[in-house]
Amino acid sequence: MATKTSNSVAIFQIKITLCDSIPSIWRRFQLRSDVSLARLHDVLQRVMGWTDSHLHLFRIQDNEYGMLDEDGDNGDLFDERDFTLGELISSGRFQYQYDFGDEWEHALEIEQTLPSDAIIRYPVCNAGELACPPEDVGGISGYKDFLKAVKNPRHPDHKHYREWIGGDFDPEAFDLNAVNQLLRALR
């Protein structure tokens, strides 16, 4: 059973990395330690570039947290709305899984605990590299196939993927200002 511990409000600097992405797709951001896991999910969707179209869960220590199915059997899943990140972990690593079909696994590490800065409006993204894969591309292996096809006009699936994605796709693209604009909408 998950236990809650009391922590004062601090700022966590977190690095999230999309597992098995080579080169690594990652983001570094800061947010308050008293953020609920449900709100953390909203933050992760924006910093990574996902569209919040699929189920998700967090693995913190030996427990799983997510959005409970009111009509179903939730097994040992804890309600993400009932816990803050700082209540469950103050340092170290944890996991976030998004889209149980494509199985996008993310490794998160609390890199630092910082004092709150009254000038900064949290959450805020500080850095990142590479574009988020498109939704429903088929996980990491599907993304690799997608990239091969869109980069090579002679690939048999080139036209299909270009139409599916709606034109060009730049796997190197990451727009820090755009991410922070999305985060501002959460505040």
N, C-alpha and C positions, 0 to 999 in steps of 0.2 A: 504494500500500500504506500502511496506517495505521502510524504510528510511535508508540511510547510514549516519553514523557518523564517524568522524575522530578520530582515536586512534593511538598513537604511537606504534611501534612494541615492543611487550613484549612477554614473554613466558607464555603460559597457561599450567598449570598442570590440566589434565582432568582425571576423573575416569568415565569409561563406564561400565555399568552393564547390562547384559542380563536380561530383566524383567521377573519375575516369575520363574527364575531359582533357585532351592533349592537343595543344597546349591548354593550360588551366583557364577555365572561365571562373572568375572570382570577383567579389566585391568586398569592400571594407566600409563599415558604417558604424555610427554611434547612436545609441538610444538609451532611454532611462531604464534602470533595472526593475522598476515597478510596472513595466509593460506586461499586459496579459499575453499568454501564448497565442490567443486569437488575434490580437493586434500585431504580434510579432509575425504571424502568418501574413497579414496584410502588408507589412513592411517588406518581408522577403519577396512577395510577389512583385512588388514595385522595384526593389533594387536589382532583382535578377532579370526582370522583363517578362515574367509569366503573365497569363491572362486570368488567373483564378477560375479556370474552367473545370478543375478536377479535384478529387479528394486529396487530403494530405494528412500527415501526422508527424509528431515530434517524438524522438527517442532521447530521453534524458535519464542518464544513469540506467536503471533497469526497468523504467516505466515508459509507456506510450501515452501520448496526449493528442487529442484531436477533437473534431466536431462530432458529438454523439448523434447517433441515429435515434430519434425519439421513439420510433416504432420497432426498432430491431434489437438484436443482441449485440451489445457493445463489448462483450468479453471483458478484458482487463483494461480497456481504454478509459483514460481519465478525461474529463471535460476540460478542454483547453481554456475555456472562459473562466474557470475557477482558480487558475494559478497564474502567478506572475513569474517571469523568468528569474528574477532575483530570489524568489522563494525556493526555487528548485536547484539553482546552480549559481555559483558566484565566480567560478573560474573553470577552465578546462574545455572539454569538447562535448558536443552533442550532435545529433543528426536530425535532418528534416527530409521527409520523403514527399514528393509531389507527383501526382498522377500515377496511380497504382498500376495502370496498364503500361505506360512508357517507363515507369520506375526511375524517375529522376531523383537520385540520391544526392544529398548535399551534406557536406561536413561543415560544421560551424565551430569556431573556436573563439572563446572570449580571450582576446589578446591583452586587454588592459581594463582596469577599473579606474575611472577618472572622476574627479569632482565635477559637479554640474557647473556649467558656465552660463550665467544669466543672459549673455548676449546670443548664444547659440540656441536656435529653435530645433529641438530634437523630434523625430529622428533626422539624421543627416548622413548622406553617403559621402565618403572622403576619397574613394578611389575604386578602380575596377579595371578589368581587362576582358575584352572580347564580347561579342554579341551573345545574347541568350538564344538557344536553339528555338526554332519554331515549335509551337504546340503540335502535338499529334504526329511528330515526325518519326516516332518509333524508338525513342530512347537514344542512348549514346551510339549504338550500332547503326540505327536508322539515320541519325544525324551525320555520321561519317559517310554513309552512302549518299545522302542528300548533298553534302558538300562536294563530293566527287562529281556528281551529276551537274550541279549548277556551275561548277568551275570549267567544265569541259563541254563546249557546244556540240561535240561529236558523240557525247554519251547518249545512249538510247533513251534515258529518262530526263534528259536536259530540258526539253520543251515542257514535259509534264510538270516537273518541279518548278520551273519558272512561272508557269501559269498558276500552279497551286499556291505559290508564295506571293503572287501578284507582281512579279517583275524581278528586279535585282535583289540580291541578299548579300550583305557584306559581313562575313564572319568576324572581321576585325573591329567592327563598329562598337563603340561604347560612348555614350553621351552622358557625362556626369551631370551637366546642368539639367538635362531632361529627366534624369532619375530624381534629382532633388526637387524638381517641379512636381513630380508625382508624389513625392513624400510630403511636400507642403500641403497637398490636398488632404492628407490624413490628419493634420493637426487640428 
